[in-house]
Amino acid sequence: MRPRIAMLAAALATALATMTAVVTVATPASAATLTQVTNFGTNPTNLQMHLYVPDRVAARPALLLALHYCTGSGPAVHSTFGLSTLADRYGYIVIYPSVTRSSKCWDVSSPQALRRDGGSDPIGLKSMIDYVRNRYPVDPNRIGVAGFSSGAMMTNVMVGLYPDLFNAGVSSSGVPFGCFATTNGSEWNSDCSGGRIVKTPQQWGDLVRNAYPGYTGKRPRFQIWHGTTDTTLSYVNFGEQIKQWTNVLGVSQTPSSTDYPQTSATRTRYGGTGGTPPVEAISFQGYGHSIPFDAAQAIRFLGFDGASPTTPPNPTTTPPNPTTPPPSPTTPPPSPTTPPPSPTTTPPNPTTTPPGGAGCSASVSLNSWTGGFVATVKVTAGSSGTRGWTVSMALPGGASVTNTWSATASGSSGTVRFTNVDYNGQLGAGQVTEFGFQGTGSASGVTPTCTAS
């Protein structure tokens, strides 16, 4: 990809916790480990497969395909989002695939990827599911897919291409099926990411139906998550996904019910009022690309929370061929047996520099756990706009930056300076952009200072 496109794709990177998994169940420690599987079947884009089988599985286990964000990996999702912790409780199996192309983004744009059995990443993903189904007594009525950012886009794609395979999908900060389509080989579609592609429900639905012509069977249910101030994948895409999947599932766009399951969250249900309606949408007021994703709510919607695990799993044939699990991330995520607490004051109270007339201001929101944190920083241009910006933060002793996205960091401890990348430096008066970073230690009390150029 061209450098600018690569950086734009990198803006999708939610790192290990830009969407914090809030696990609301307590489970015993598990001896199960993530194992890599090779030679799992047709795999035209050289995807990698990791598999998590809990120590105790249900007699007819559900199967979850969990899809990472740009620059991410399957093992990172396993470590961060709480899906494996819940698998220990409910006895379902999780596939964690990884992209190996340089961007680490899923192909949701090529004509091949948007046609059933057309090629590219969807073929390899389906092979992984077939591999597990051939070895474990998977319940065919409980196969789901969940994804984050680029993985949320691929969730839309997989549910559209294989409605006969999945029972439900979960899209956290994604875009509709077909929205990212390109014909020039580019992985990125700026019109879609910027919220400039708006269609009627019928048009969106037709994109899905035309990807698998002639199919008249049951369609998967769909859950959608998004932040209202997302500047990476516009909040417009939240509404466009609702249009698409209510049309595909043949239900009204008028909500059947509305409630507030989390602080700052509004949940609307379409076509039903119970816990597993045809379409469910959760909107987070004041949040950007980083939202407090609750894995337990997703598992409830998928219908994976009702089975009781049994004795250790017995594959029906030879077990998966494991290799040595990949090394743990440099910065350990919160222990799966002690998940990060649900934010009690979300959205986090930001510390903000005073608005600058001709300069810029910055605010930071933190999601923290014992030994680490993720920071989301919003930069607001003053009355004269900016050609570029630098945000400085003095980190407390013992705190260190380990990963940064949508900015370039100078230093990792003490006073760290974050400078814009090429696509988010030029801001009009009052315009807002955001970047993020992950770190070890505690960043409590940090105050950002913004300087415009």
C-alpha positions as a Markdown table, in Angstrom:
| # | Residue | x | y | z |
|---|---|---|---|---|
| 1 | Met | 0.0 | 0.0 | 0.0 |
| 2 | Arg | 1.1 | 3.6 | -0.5 |
| 3 | Pro | 2.5 | 5.1 | 2.8 |
| 4 | Arg | -0.5 | 7.4 | 3.3 |
| 5 | Ile | -2.9 | 4.5 | 2.9 |
| 6 | Ala | -0.8 | 2.4 | 5.2 |
| 7 | Met | -1.1 | 5.1 | 7.9 |
| 8 | Leu | -4.8 | 5.5 | 7.3 |
| 9 | Ala | -5.2 | 1.8 | 7.8 |
| 10 | Ala | -3.1 | 2.0 | 11.0 |
| 11 | Ala | -5.7 | 4.4 | 12.4 |
| 12 | Leu | -7.9 | 1.3 | 12.7 |
| 13 | Ala | -5.5 | -0.1 | 15.2 |
| 14 | Thr | -7.2 | -0.3 | 18.5 |
| 15 | Ala | -4.0 | -2.0 | 19.9 |
| 16 | Leu | -4.6 | -4.3 | 22.8 |
| 17 | Ala | -7.4 | -2.4 | 24.4 |
| 18 | Thr | -8.8 | 0.6 | 22.5 |
| 19 | Met | -12.1 | -1.2 | 23.0 |
| 20 | Thr | -12.0 | -2.4 | 26.6 |
| 21 | Ala | -13.5 | -5.8 | 27.3 |
| 22 | Val | -15.7 | -5.7 | 30.4 |
| 23 | Val | -16.1 | -9.2 | 31.6 |
| 24 | Thr | -18.9 | -9.5 | 34.1 |
| 25 | Val | -18.5 | -13.1 | 35.3 |
| 26 | Ala | -16.1 | -14.8 | 37.6 |
| 27 | Thr | -14.5 | -18.0 | 36.5 |
| 28 | Pro | -11.9 | -20.4 | 37.9 |
| 29 | Ala | -8.4 | -20.4 | 36.7 |
| 30 | Ser | -8.0 | -22.4 | 33.5 |
| 31 | Ala | -5.1 | -24.6 | 32.3 |
| 32 | Ala | -6.3 | -24.4 | 28.7 |
| 33 | Thr | -3.9 | -22.7 | 26.3 |
| 34 | Leu | -4.1 | -21.1 | 22.9 |
| 35 | Thr | -2.6 | -23.3 | 20.3 |
| 36 | Gln | -1.7 | -22.7 | 16.7 |
| 37 | Val | -3.1 | -24.9 | 14.0 |
| 38 | Thr | -1.5 | -25.4 | 10.6 |
| 39 | Asn | -2.7 | -27.0 | 7.4 |
| 40 | Phe | -6.3 | -26.4 | 8.2 |
| 41 | Gly | -7.5 | -26.2 | 4.6 |
| 42 | Thr | -7.7 | -23.9 | 1.7 |
| 43 | Asn | -6.0 | -20.6 | 2.6 |
| 44 | Pro | -5.3 | -18.4 | -0.4 |
| 45 | Thr | -4.1 | -15.4 | 1.7 |
| 46 | Asn | -1.9 | -17.3 | 4.1 |
| 47 | Leu | -3.9 | -16.5 | 7.2 |
| 48 | Gln | -2.8 | -17.9 | 10.6 |
| 49 | Met | -5.1 | -19.9 | 12.9 |
| 50 | His | -5.0 | -20.1 | 16.7 |
| 51 | Leu | -7.6 | -22.2 | 18.6 |
| 52 | Tyr | -8.8 | -22.0 | 22.1 |
| 53 | Val | -10.6 | -25.1 | 23.5 |
| 54 | Pro | -11.5 | -24.7 | 27.2 |
| 55 | Asp | -10.7 | -27.4 | 29.7 |
| 56 | Arg | -14.4 | -28.3 | 29.8 |
| 57 | Val | -16.6 | -27.9 | 26.7 |
| 58 | Ala | -20.3 | -28.2 | 26.3 |
| 59 | Ala | -21.7 | -31.5 | 25.0 |
| 60 | Arg | -22.6 | -29.6 | 21.8 |
| 61 | Pro | -20.2 | -26.6 | 22.0 |
| 62 | Ala | -20.9 | -23.3 | 20.3 |
| 63 | Leu | -18.1 | -22.0 | 18.0 |
| 64 | Leu | -16.9 | -18.4 | 17.8 |
| 65 | Leu | -14.8 | -16.8 | 15.1 |
| 66 | Ala | -13.1 | -13.8 | 16.7 |
| 67 | Leu | -11.5 | -11.2 | 14.3 |
| 68 | His | -8.8 | -8.7 | 15.2 |
| 69 | Tyr | -8.4 | -5.0 | 14.3 |
| 70 | Cys | -5.8 | -3.6 | 11.9 |
| 71 | Thr | -2.2 | -4.2 | 13.0 |
| 72 | Gly | -3.6 | -6.7 | 15.5 |
| 73 | Ser | -3.5 | -10.5 | 15.8 |
| 74 | Gly | -5.6 | -13.4 | 17.0 |
| 75 | Pro | -3.5 | -14.0 | 20.1 |
| 76 | Ala | -3.9 | -10.3 | 21.0 |
| 77 | Val | -7.7 | -10.6 | 20.9 |
| 78 | His | -7.5 | -13.8 | 22.9 |
| 79 | Ser | -5.5 | -11.9 | 25.6 |
| 80 | Thr | -7.5 | -8.8 | 25.7 |
| 81 | Phe | -11.3 | -9.0 | 25.1 |
| 82 | Gly | -12.4 | -11.6 | 27.6 |
| 83 | Leu | -13.9 | -14.0 | 25.1 |
| 84 | Ser | -11.7 | -16.9 | 26.2 |
| 85 | Thr | -12.6 | -16.2 | 29.9 |
| 86 | Leu | -16.2 | -16.6 | 29.0 |
| 87 | Ala | -15.5 | -19.7 | 27.0 |
| 88 | Asp | -14.1 | -21.3 | 30.2 |
| 89 | Arg | -17.5 | -20.6 | 31.8 |
| 90 | Tyr | -19.8 | -21.6 | 29.0 |
| 91 | Gly | -17.8 | -24.2 | 27.2 |
| 92 | Tyr | -17.7 | -22.8 | 23.7 |
| 93 | Ile | -14.6 | -23.0 | 21.4 |
| 94 | Val | -12.9 | -19.9 | 19.9 |
| 95 | Ile | -11.0 | -19.5 | 16.6 |
| 96 | Tyr | -8.5 | -16.6 | 16.6 |
| 97 | Pro | -7.3 | -15.9 | 13.1 |
| 98 | Ser | -4.5 | -13.5 | 12.1 |
| 99 | Val | -3.8 | -11.6 | 8.9 |
| 100 | Thr | -0.2 | -11.9 | 7.6 |
| 101 | Arg | -0.2 | -9.1 | 5.0 |
| 102 | Ser | 1.8 | -6.0 | 6.0 |
| 103 | Ser | -1.2 | -3.9 | 7.0 |
| 104 | Lys | -2.6 | -6.7 | 9.2 |
| 105 | Cys | -6.1 | -5.5 | 8.0 |
| 106 | Trp | -8.8 | -7.8 | 6.7 |
| 107 | Asp | -9.6 | -7.7 | 3.0 |
| 108 | Val | -13.1 | -6.2 | 3.0 |
| 109 | Ser | -12.7 | -4.3 | -0.2 |
| 110 | Ser | -11.8 | -6.5 | -3.1 |
| 111 | Pro | -14.4 | -8.0 | -5.5 |
| 112 | Gln | -13.2 | -11.5 | -4.6 |
| 113 | Ala | -13.7 | -10.9 | -0.8 |
| 114 | Leu | -17.3 | -9.6 | -1.4 |
| 115 | Arg | -18.5 | -12.6 | -3.4 |
| 116 | Arg | -19.4 | -15.9 | -1.8 |
| 117 | Asp | -16.5 | -18.4 | -2.4 |
| 118 | Gly | -14.9 | -15.7 | -4.5 |
| 119 | Gly | -11.5 | -15.9 | -2.9 |
| 120 | Ser | -9.3 | -13.9 | -0.4 |
| 121 | Asp | -9.6 | -13.9 | 3.4 |
| 122 | Pro | -13.2 | -15.3 | 3.6 |
| 123 | Ile | -12.1 | -18.6 | 2.1 |
| 124 | Gly | -9.4 | -19.2 | 4.7 |
| 125 | Leu | -11.7 | -18.2 | 7.5 |
| 126 | Lys | -14.4 | -20.7 | 6.4 |
| 127 | Ser | -11.7 | -23.4 | 6.2 |
| 128 | Met | -10.9 | -22.8 | 9.8 |
| 129 | Ile | -14.5 | -23.2 | 10.8 |
| 130 | Asp | -14.8 | -26.4 | 8.7 |
| 131 | Tyr | -11.6 | -27.7 | 10.3 |
| 132 | Val | -13.0 | -27.3 | 13.9 |
| 133 | Arg | -16.4 | -28.8 | 12.9 |
| 134 | Asn | -14.7 | -31.9 | 11.6 |
| 135 | Arg | -13.0 | -32.5 | 14.9 |
| 136 | Tyr | -15.4 | -31.3 | 17.6 |
| 137 | Pro | -19.2 | -31.9 | 17.9 |
| 138 | Val | -20.0 | -28.2 | 17.3 |
| 139 | Asp | -23.7 | -27.2 | 17.5 |
| 140 | Pro | -24.4 | -26.0 | 13.9 |
| 141 | Asn | -27.1 | -23.7 | 15.2 |
| 142 | Arg | -24.6 | -21.8 | 17.4 |
| 143 | Ile | -21.7 | -20.7 | 15.2 |
| 144 | Gly | -21.0 | -17.0 | 15.5 |
| 145 | Val | -18.5 | -14.3 | 14.5 |
| 146 | Ala | -17.4 | -11.2 | 16.3 |
| 147 | Gly | -14.9 | -8.5 | 15.2 |
| 148 | Phe | -13.3 | -5.3 | 16.2 |
| 149 | Ser | -12.7 | -2.3 | 13.8 |
| 150 | Ser | -11.3 | -4.0 | 10.6 |
| 151 | Gly | -12.5 | -7.3 | 12.2 |
| 152 | Ala | -16.0 | -5.8 | 12.6 |
| 153 | Met | -16.0 | -5.0 | 8.9 |
| 154 | Met | -15.1 | -8.6 | 8.1 |
| 155 | Thr | -17.8 | -9.7 | 10.5 |
| 156 | Asn | -20.3 | -7.9 | 8.2 |
| 157 | Val | -18.7 | -9.6 | 5.2 |
| 158 | Met | -18.7 | -13.1 | 6.6 |
| 159 | Val | -22.3 | -12.9 | 7.8 |
| 160 | Gly | -23.3 | -11.6 | 4.3 |
| 161 | Leu | -21.4 | -14.3 | 2.4 |
| 162 | Tyr | -22.2 | -17.3 | 4.6 |
| 163 | Pro | -25.7 | -16.8 | 6.1 |
| 164 | Asp | -26.2 | -20.6 | 6.1 |
| 165 | Leu | -23.1 | -21.0 | 8.4 |
| 166 | Phe | -23.5 | -18.4 | 11.1 |
| 167 | Asn | -26.4 | -17.9 | 13.5 |
| 168 | Ala | -25.3 | -14.4 | 14.6 |
| 169 | Gly | -22.6 | -11.7 | 14.2 |
| 170 | Val | -21.2 | -8.9 | 16.4 |
| 171 | Ser | -19.7 | -5.8 | 14.9 |
| 172 | Ser | -17.8 | -3.4 | 17.2 |
| 173 | Ser | -16.9 | -0.2 | 15.5 |
| 174 | Gly | -17.3 | -1.4 | 11.9 |
| 175 | Val | -19.0 | -0.5 | 8.6 |
| 176 | Pro | -21.7 | -2.2 | 6.5 |
| 177 | Phe | -21.2 | -5.0 | 4.1 |
| 178 | Gly | -19.8 | -3.6 | 0.8 |
| 179 | Cys | -19.1 | -0.1 | 2.2 |
| 180 | Phe | -15.4 | -0.5 | 1.8 |
| 181 | Ala | -15.5 | -1.9 | -1.7 |
| 182 | Thr | -12.9 | -0.7 | -4.1 |
| 183 | Thr | -11.9 | -1.7 | -7.7 |
| 184 | Asn | -8.3 | -0.2 | -7.7 |
| 185 | Gly | -6.6 | -2.7 | -5.4 |
| 186 | Ser | -6.7 | -0.3 | -2.4 |
| 187 | Glu | -7.5 | -1.7 | 1.0 |
| 188 | Trp | -8.9 | 1.7 | 2.2 |
| 189 | Asn | -12.1 | 3.5 | 1.2 |
| 190 | Ser | -12.0 | 7.1 | 2.6 |
| 191 | Asp | -15.6 | 7.8 | 1.6 |
| 192 | Cys | -16.8 | 5.0 | 3.7 |
| 193 | Ser | -14.5 | 5.6 | 6.7 |
| 194 | Gly | -15.5 | 9.3 | 6.6 |
| 195 | Gly | -19.3 | 8.5 | 6.6 |
| 196 | Arg | -19.9 | 9.8 | 3.0 |
| 197 | Ile | -21.5 | 6.6 | 1.7 |
| 198 | Val | -25.2 | 6.7 | 2.5 |
| 199 | Lys | -27.7 | 4.3 | 0.9 |
| 200 | Thr | -31.3 | 3.3 | 1.4 |
| 201 | Pro | -32.0 | 0.2 | 3.4 |
| 202 | Gln | -33.0 | -1.6 | 0.2 |
| 203 | Gln | -29.7 | -0.7 | -1.5 |
| 204 | Trp | -27.7 | -1.9 | 1.5 |
| 205 | Gly | -29.8 | -5.1 | 1.7 |
| 206 | Asp | -29.3 | -5.7 | -2.0 |
| 207 | Leu | -25.5 | -5.6 | -1.6 |
| 208 | Val | -25.8 | -8.5 | 0.8 |
| 209 | Arg | -28.3 | -10.5 | -1.2 |
| 210 | Asn | -26.3 | -10.1 | -4.4 |
| 211 | Ala | -23.2 | -11.6 | -2.8 |
| 212 | Tyr | -25.0 | -14.9 | -2.5 |
| 213 | Pro | -27.6 | -14.9 | -5.3 |
| 214 | Gly | -30.6 | -17.2 | -5.0 |
| 215 | Tyr | -30.2 | -17.8 | -1.2 |
| 216 | Thr | -33.6 | -17.7 | 0.5 |
| 217 | Gly | -32.8 | -19.4 | 3.8 |
| 218 | Lys | -32.5 | -18.0 | 7.3 |
| 219 | Arg | -30.3 | -15.0 | 7.9 |
| 220 | Pro | -28.1 | -14.5 | 11.0 |
| 221 | Arg | -29.0 | -12.0 | 13.7 |
| 222 | Phe | -26.7 | -9.0 | 14.0 |
| 223 | Gln | -25.4 | -6.8 | 16.9 |
| 224 | Ile | -23.8 | -3.4 | 16.3 |
| 225 | Trp | -21.6 | -1.3 | 18.6 |
| 226 | His | -20.2 | 2.2 | 17.9 |
| 227 | Gly | -19.1 | 5.5 | 19.5 |
| 228 | Thr | -20.8 | 8.7 | 18.6 |
| 229 | Thr | -17.5 | 10.7 | 18.1 |
| 230 | Asp | -15.6 | 8.0 | 16.2 |
| 231 | Thr | -13.2 | 9.8 | 13.8 |
| 232 | Thr | -11.6 | 6.6 | 12.4 |
| 233 | Leu | -14.8 | 5.0 | 11.2 |
| 234 | Ser | -17.5 | 7.6 | 11.2 |
| 235 | Tyr | -20.6 | 7.1 | 13.4 |
| 236 | Val | -22.6 | 7.4 | 10.2 |
| 237 | Asn | -21.7 | 3.7 | 9.6 |
| 238 | Phe | -23.6 | 2.8 | 12.8 |
| 239 | Gly | -26.9 | 3.9 | 11.3 |
| 240 | Glu | -26.0 | 2.5 | 7.9 |
| 241 | Gln | -25.4 | -1.0 | 9.4 |
| 242 | Ile | -28.8 | -0.7 | 11.2 |
| 243 | Lys | -30.4 | 0.1 | 7.8 |
| 244 | Gln | -28.6 | -2.9 | 6.1 |
| 245 | Trp | -29.4 | -5.6 | 8.6 |
| 246 | Thr | -32.9 | -4.6 | 9.4 |
| 247 | Asn | -33.6 | -4.8 | 5.7 |
| 248 | Val | -31.8 | -8.1 | 5.2 |
| 249 | Leu | -33.7 | -9.6 | 8.2 |
| 250 | Gly | -37.0 | -8.1 | 7.1 |
| 251 | Val | -37.8 | -6.1 | 10.3 |
| 252 | Ser | -38.8 | -2.5 | 10.9 |
| 253 | Gln | -36.2 | 0.3 | 11.4 |
| 254 | Thr | -38.3 | 1.6 | 14.2 |
| 255 | Pro | -36.9 | 0.2 | 17.5 |
| 256 | Ser | -39.0 | -2.4 | 19.4 |
| 257 | Ser | -37.4 | -1.3 | 22.6 |
| 258 | Thr | -34.8 | 1.2 | 24.0 |
| 259 | Asp | -32.8 | 0.9 | 27.2 |
| 260 | Tyr | -29.4 | 1.8 | 28.7 |
| 261 | Pro | -27.3 | -1.2 | 29.6 |
| 262 | Gln | -24.1 | 0.7 | 30.5 |
| 263 | Thr | -23.2 | 4.2 | 31.4 |
| 264 | Ser | -23.4 | 6.5 | 28.3 |
| 265 | Ala | -24.8 | 3.5 | 26.3 |
| 266 | Thr | -28.1 | 3.4 | 24.5 |
| 267 | Arg | -29.4 | 0.1 | 23.3 |
| 268 | Thr | -32.1 | -0.3 | 20.6 |
| 269 | Arg | -33.6 | -3.6 | 19.5 |
| 270 | Tyr | -35.3 | -4.2 | 16.2 |
| 271 | Gly | -37.8 | -6.9 | 15.4 |
| 272 | Gly | -38.0 | -8.2 | 19.0 |
| 273 | Thr | -37.6 | -7.1 | 22.6 |
| 274 | Gly | -35.8 | -10.1 | 24.2 |
| 275 | Gly | -32.2 | -10.8 | 24.7 |
| 276 | Thr | -31.6 | -12.2 | 21.2 |
| 277 | Pro | -33.6 | -9.9 | 18.8 |
| 278 | Pro | -32.9 | -9.9 | 15.0 |
| 279 | Val | -30.9 | -6.7 | 15.3 |
| 280 | Glu | -29.5 | -5.0 | 18.4 |
| 281 | Ala | -27.5 | -1.7 | 18.3 |
| 282 | Ile | -25.5 | -0.2 | 21.2 |
| 283 | Ser | -24.4 | 3.4 | 20.9 |
| 284 | Phe | -21.9 | 5.1 | 23.2 |
| 285 | Gln | -22.4 | 8.8 | 23.7 |
| 286 | Gly | -19.1 | 10.8 | 23.7 |
| 287 | Tyr | -16.9 | 7.9 | 22.8 |
| 288 | Gly | -14.7 | 7.6 | 19.7 |
| 289 | His | -13.1 | 4.5 | 18.2 |
| 290 | Ser | -12.4 | 3.3 | 21.7 |
| 291 | Ile | -15.5 | 2.0 | 23.4 |
| 292 | Pro | -16.2 | -0.1 | 26.6 |
| 293 | Phe | -17.1 | -3.3 | 24.7 |
| 294 | Asp | -18.7 | -5.8 | 27.1 |
| 295 | Ala | -17.9 | -9.3 | 26.0 |
| 296 | Ala | -20.6 | -10.8 | 28.2 |
| 297 | Gln | -23.3 | -8.8 | 26.3 |
| 298 | Ala | -21.9 | -10.0 | 23.0 |
| 299 | Ile | -21.9 | -13.7 | 24.2 |
| 300 | Arg | -25.5 | -13.3 | 25.4 |
| 301 | Phe | -26.6 | -11.9 | 22.1 |
| 302 | Leu | -24.8 | -14.8 | 20.2 |
| 303 | Gly | -26.7 | -17.2 | 22.4 |
| 304 | Phe | -23.6 | -18.9 | 23.8 |
| 305 | Asp | -24.3 | -18.3 | 27.5 |
| 306 | Gly | -26.8 | -21.1 | 28.1 |
| 307 | Ala | -24.8 | -24.3 | 27.9 |
| 308 | Ser | -23.1 | -26.1 | 30.8 |
| 309 | Pro | -19.5 | -27.4 | 30.1 |
| 310 | Thr | -18.8 | -31.0 | 30.6 |
| 311 | Thr | -15.6 | -33.1 | 30.9 |
| 312 | Pro | -12.4 | -32.3 | 28.9 |
| 313 | Pro | -13.1 | -32.2 | 25.1 |
| 314 | Asn | -12.8 | -35.3 | 23.0 |
| 315 | Pro | -12.2 | -34.5 | 19.4 |
| 316 | Thr | -14.0 | -36.8 | 17.0 |
| 317 | Thr | -10.8 | -37.4 | 15.1 |
| 318 | Thr | -7.2 | -36.3 | 15.7 |
| 319 | Pro | -6.9 | -33.2 | 17.7 |
| 320 | Pro | -5.6 | -29.9 | 16.2 |
| 321 | Asn | -1.9 | -29.9 | 15.5 |
| 322 | Pro | -0.5 | -27.4 | 18.0 |
| 323 | Thr | 2.7 | -25.5 | 17.7 |
| 324 | Thr | 4.3 | -23.4 | 20.4 |
| 325 | Pro | 2.0 | -20.5 | 21.2 |
| 326 | Pro | 3.3 | -17.1 | 20.2 |
| 327 | Pro | 5.1 | -15.1 | 22.9 |
| 328 | Ser | 2.9 | -12.9 | 25.1 |
| 329 | Pro | 2.7 | -9.3 | 24.1 |
| 330 | Thr | 5.4 | -7.0 | 25.5 |
| 331 | Thr | 2.9 | -5.4 | 27.7 |
| 332 | Pro | 0.8 | -8.1 | 29.5 |
| 333 | Pro | -2.9 | -7.4 | 29.3 |
| 334 | Pro | -5.0 | -7.7 | 32.4 |
| 335 | Ser | -5.1 | -11.2 | 33.8 |
| 336 | Pro | -8.1 | -13.1 | 32.4 |
| 337 | Thr | -8.9 | -14.3 | 35.8 |
| 338 | Thr | -9.1 | -10.7 | 37.1 |
| 339 | Pro | -10.6 | -8.7 | 34.2 |
| 340 | Pro | -10.4 | -4.9 | 34.1 |
| 341 | Pro | -13.3 | -3.5 | 36.1 |
| 342 | Ser | -16.2 | -1.9 | 34.2 |
| 343 | Pro | -15.8 | 1.9 | 34.2 |
| 344 | Thr | -17.9 | 3.4 | 36.9 |
| 345 | Thr | -17.7 | 6.9 | 35.7 |
| 346 | Thr | -17.8 | 6.5 | 31.9 |
| 347 | Pro | -17.1 | 8.4 | 29.8 |
| 348 | Pro | -14.0 | 8.9 | 31.9 |
| 349 | Asn | -13.6 | 12.5 | 33.1 |
| 350 | Pro | -11.1 | 14.1 | 30.8 |
| 351 | Thr | -8.3 | 16.3 | 31.9 |
| 352 | Thr | -8.2 | 19.1 | 29.4 |
| 353 | Thr | -5.9 | 22.0 | 28.6 |
| 354 | Pro | -7.7 | 25.3 | 28.2 |
| 355 | Pro | -9.0 | 25.9 | 24.6 |
| 356 | Gly | -6.4 | 27.8 | 22.6 |
| 357 | Gly | -7.6 | 30.6 | 20.3 |
| 358 | Ala | -5.0 | 30.2 | 17.6 |
| 359 | Gly | -3.5 | 27.0 | 18.9 |
| 360 | Cys | -5.1 | 23.7 | 20.0 |
| 361 | Ser | -6.3 | 21.9 | 23.1 |
| 362 | Ala | -6.2 | 18.2 | 24.2 |
| 363 | Ser | -8.0 | 16.0 | 26.5 |
| 364 | Val | -7.2 | 12.4 | 27.6 |
| 365 | Ser | -9.5 | 9.6 | 28.7 |
| 366 | Leu | -8.1 | 6.5 | 30.5 |
| 367 | Asn | -9.2 | 2.9 | 30.7 |
| 368 | Ser | -7.0 | 1.4 | 33.4 |
| 369 | Trp | -6.3 | -2.0 | 35.0 |
| 370 | Thr | -3.7 | -3.2 | 37.5 |
| 371 | Gly | -0.4 | -2.6 | 35.9 |
| 372 | Gly | -1.5 | -1.0 | 32.6 |
| 373 | Phe | -3.7 | 1.4 | 30.8 |
| 374 | Val | -5.0 | 2.6 | 27.4 |
| 375 | Ala | -5.3 | 6.3 | 26.8 |
| 376 | Thr | -7.5 | 8.0 | 24.1 |
| 377 | Val | -6.5 | 11.6 | 23.4 |
| 378 | Lys | -8.7 | 14.1 | 21.6 |
| 379 | Val | -7.0 | 17.1 | 19.9 |
| 380 | Thr | -9.2 | 20.1 | 19.1 |
| 381 | Ala | -7.9 | 22.9 | 16.8 |
| 382 | Gly | -8.3 | 26.5 | 17.9 |
| 383 | Ser | -9.8 | 29.3 | 15.9 |
| 384 | Ser | -7.0 | 29.4 | 13.3 |
| 385 | Gly | -6.8 | 25.6 | 12.7 |
| 386 | Thr | -3.6 | 23.7 | 12.6 |
| 387 | Arg | -1.1 | 22.5 | 10.0 |
| 388 | Gly | 0.3 | 20.1 | 12.6 |
| 389 | Trp | 0.2 | 19.5 | 16.4 |
| 390 | Thr | 2.3 | 18.1 | 19.2 |
| 391 | Val | 0.8 | 16.9 | 22.5 |
| 392 | Ser | 3.1 | 16.6 | 25.5 |
| 393 | Met | 2.3 | 14.6 | 28.7 |
| 394 | Ala | 4.4 | 14.1 | 31.8 |
| 395 | Leu | 3.9 | 10.5 | 32.9 |
| 396 | Pro | 4.1 | 9.5 | 36.5 |
| 397 | Gly | 7.1 | 7.6 | 37.7 |
| 398 | Gly | 7.0 | 3.9 | 36.7 |
| 399 | Ala | 4.7 | 4.6 | 33.7 |
| 400 | Ser | 5.9 | 3.8 | 30.2 |
| 401 | Val | 4.4 | 4.0 | 26.7 |
| 402 | Thr | 4.5 | 0.7 | 24.8 |
| 403 | Asn | 2.3 | 1.2 | 21.8 |
| 404 | Thr | 0.9 | 4.3 | 19.9 |
| 405 | Trp | -1.5 | 4.7 | 17.0 |
| 406 | Ser | -2.5 | 7.7 | 14.9 |
| 407 | Ala | 0.5 | 9.6 | 16.3 |
| 408 | Thr | 4.2 | 9.3 | 16.6 |
| 409 | Ala | 5.7 | 9.2 | 20.1 |
| 410 | Ser | 9.0 | 10.7 | 21.1 |
| 411 | Gly | 10.2 | 9.0 | 24.2 |
| 412 | Ser | 8.4 | 6.4 | 26.3 |
| 413 | Ser | 8.7 | 7.6 | 29.9 |
| 414 | Gly | 8.9 | 10.9 | 31.7 |
| 415 | Thr | 7.7 | 13.7 | 29.4 |
| 416 | Val | 6.5 | 12.0 | 26.2 |
| 417 | Arg | 5.6 | 14.0 | 23.1 |
| 418 | Phe | 3.1 | 12.8 | 20.5 |
| 419 | Thr | 3.2 | 14.3 | 17.0 |
| 420 | Asn | 0.5 | 14.0 | 14.3 |
| 421 | Val | 0.9 | 11.7 | 11.4 |
| 422 | Asp | 0.4 | 12.9 | 7.8 |
| 423 | Tyr | -3.4 | 12.4 | 7.6 |
| 424 | Asn | -4.5 | 14.1 | 10.9 |
| 425 | Gly | -2.3 | 17.1 | 11.4 |
| 426 | Gln | -4.2 | 19.6 | 9.3 |
| 427 | Leu | -7.4 | 20.6 | 11.2 |
| 428 | Gly | -9.9 | 23.3 | 10.5 |
| 429 | Ala | -11.1 | 25.7 | 13.3 |
| 430 | Gly | -12.7 | 23.6 | 16.0 |
| 431 | Gln | -12.1 | 20.3 | 14.2 |
| 432 | Val | -11.3 | 17.3 | 16.4 |
| 433 | Thr | -9.1 | 14.3 | 15.8 |
| 434 | Glu | -7.9 | 11.6 | 18.2 |
| 435 | Phe | -5.0 | 9.3 | 18.8 |
| 436 | Gly | -4.2 | 6.7 | 21.4 |
| 437 | Phe | -1.5 | 4.8 | 23.3 |
| 438 | Gln | -1.0 | 1.9 | 25.6 |
| 439 | Gly | 1.3 | 1.7 | 28.6 |
| 440 | Thr | 2.4 | 0.0 | 31.7 |
| 441 | Gly | 2.1 | 1.4 | 35.2 |
| 442 | Ser | -0.4 | 4.1 | 35.9 |
| 443 | Ala | -1.2 | 7.3 | 34.0 |
| 444 | Ser | -3.6 | 8.7 | 36.5 |
| 445 | Gly | -3.6 | 12.4 | 36.7 |
| 446 | Val | -1.8 | 13.1 | 33.5 |
| 447 | Thr | -2.5 | 16.5 | 31.9 |
| 448 | Pro | -1.9 | 16.9 | 28.2 |
| 449 | Thr | -0.6 | 20.1 | 26.6 |
| 450 | Cys | -1.2 | 20.8 | 22.9 |
| 451 | Thr | 1.0 | 23.0 | 20.7 |
| 452 | Ala | -0.1 | 23.8 | 17.1 |
| 453 | Ser | 2.2 | 24.5 | 14.2 |
